Amino acid sequence: MLKMQGCRVSSKILLLLITSLLSVCSYAGEKKIYAWKDKNGVLVFSDTPHIGAKEIKLTSQDLTMPATNTDILNNQTKAQPVAFSIGIASPEHQQTIRENTGSVYVSTRITPRFENDFTIQLLLDGKAYGAASDTSTFALRDVERGEHTLQVKLYNKQNQVIATSPLSVFFMHRKGLSLGN
């Protein structure tokens, strides 16, 4: 006999009470599911009975899905760096320019394409001509007579050289001054 707050309860009754309580709790977890077709022929499922509904028996309450390999989601393909190239489109290599003012217009060609934060530095005879620019065309003024080399360098937004053109040669012809004797 077990004594609880002034009452005597036999162990068997207590055991029977606990067992029935657990039984009721587990029964409450088993909900019934009903299925029927509505007036439009659509199959409807509910936990509330309906006229003409059939009770659906579930074979298992353990609804687990098999594990799926998700390694493919973690593999982030590293972006391949784009290989840029730059070249001088105009004047053409070995071109002769006849311009008495010494003006030369240089245009460049960049592939795949010129991006916003990129800059181009023009080199005339191996020396930087002005500051790096965000345009792909340049105007040279007062270029002396003779042979000259052009080269351009493409810089990314971190100011690193990412492409350099081959040297291009052009010849500037200007009318000379004739001194009258």
Order of alpha helices (4+ residues) and beta strands (2+ residues): beta-beta-alpha-beta-beta-beta-alpha-beta-beta-beta-beta-beta-beta-beta-beta-beta
